[in-house]
C-alpha cells in the first residue's frame, strides 16, 4: 500500500496510529518515519518502543514519502508545514489528523496543489478500535480517499463525511472516548466509596461498558429501547435514571458535545 509513511508530530495520536498499523502489519517498522518539533526524548522513546525511524531531519523524513501524516496539535500546524514545505513535491499525499484545521488551509500553506485528506480517528486506534471519519480536500482524488479508508480500516471503522461535518465528528468520536473514561472514572470512585474493592469495581465496570457497546452493535433495537428494557418501574435502574434526569444529565452531555464542536470551529477560524 505504502513504501514510506512519515509522521510530522509525535504525540499520543501519532503513537496510537503507529501502534495500530504495526499491529495489523500494514507496513514494516522500518517503513515508518516520525519527527517532531524539538522533543528528542519523545522521538527516542517511540523509536525504541516500535523500532521505527525517529529523526529531526525534515528533508530526510519527506524524501520519497508516499504518505505524510500531519499529527501535530492544531496550534503547531503552521510551524510544522513551514518546516517541511521546501522538501514537498506536488505528487505527495498528505493526511491531517489535526482538529479544526481545514484541508484548504493546509494546501495554501504548502503553496502547492497537494492532495490533502482530513481524518479524525481516536486513541482507540492503538488497539484496532478507532472510529475514524474521513473527508477529502479540494485536490484529493477518489483513489486517495480509498487509500486512506483502507489504511484506517486496519485500526477500526471508517466513515466518509463532508468536511463541514468534521467539527461535529470531532466532538463525538474524536473526543468521545474521554467522555466515557470520565464516566468510568466517576463510577469507579463511587463503587469504591460504596465498599467495593478497586480491582473488582474496575473489572465489573469495564465489562459493563464493553457489553453495552456490543449490544449497540449487534441488536437492531434503538438505544432508547435498550435503556427501557433495563429500567423496570420502581426498580434500582429507574432510581438511578431519575437522579440523572434531576441533575440534567442529558443537557450536560448536549453542552459537552457542543463545547467540543465550538472549540473545533474556533480552531478552524484561527488558522
C-alpha positions, 0 to 999 in steps of 0.5 A, a space after each residue: 500500500 505504502 513504501 514510506 509513511 512519515 509522521 510530522 508530530 509525535 504525540 499520543 495520536 501519532 503513537 496510537 496510529 503507529 501502534 495500530 498499523 504495526 499491529 495489523 502489519 500494514 507496513 514494516 517498522 522500518 517503513 515508518 518515519 516520525 519527527 517532531 518539533 524539538 522533543 528528542 526524548 519523545 522521538 527516542 522513546 517511540 523509536 525504541 518502543 516500535 523500532 521505527 525511524 525517529 529523526 529531526 531531519 525534515 528533508 530526510 523524513 519527506 524524501 520519497 514519502 508516499 504518505 505524510 501524516 500531519 499529527 501535530 496539535 492544531 496550534 503547531 500546524 503552521 510551524 510544522 508545514 513551514 518546516 517541511 514545505 521546501 522538501 514537498 513535491 506536488 505528487 505527495 499525499 498528505 493526511 491531517 489528523 489535526 482538529 479544526 484545521 481545514 484541508 484548504 488551509 493546509 494546501 495554501 500553506 504548502 503553496 502547492 496543489 497537494 492532495 490533502 485528506 482530513 481524518 479524525 480517528 481516536 486513541 482507540 486506534 492503538 488497539 484496532 478500535 478507532 472510529 475514524 471519519 474521513 473527508 477529502 480536500 479540494 485536490 484529493 482524488 477518489 483513489 486517495 480517499 480509498 487509500 486512506 479508508 483502507 489504511 484506517 480500516 486496519 485500526 477500526 471503522 471508517 466513515 466518509 463525511 463532508 468536511 463541514 461535518 468534521 467539527 461535529 465528528 470531532 466532538 463525538 468520536 474524536 473526543 468521545 472516548 474521554 467522555 466515557 473514561 470520565 464516566 468510568 472514572 466517576 463510577 469507579 470512585 463511587 463503587 469504591 466509596 460504596 465498599 467495593 474493592 478497586 480491582 473488582 469495581 474496575 473489572 465489573 465496570 469495564 465489562 459493563 461498558 464493553 457489553 453495552 457497546 456490543 449490544 449497540 452493535 449487534 441488536 437492531 433495537 434503538 438505544 432508547 429501547 435498550 435503556 427501557 428494557 433495563 429500567 423496570 418501574 420502581 426498580 434500582 435502574 429507574 432510581 438511578 435514571 431519575 437522579 440523572 434526569 434531576 441533575 440534567 444529565 442529558 443537557 450536560 452531555 448536549 453542552 459537552 458535545 457542543 463545547 467540543 464542536 465550538 472549540 473545533 470551529 474556533 480552531 478552524 477560524 484561527 488558522 
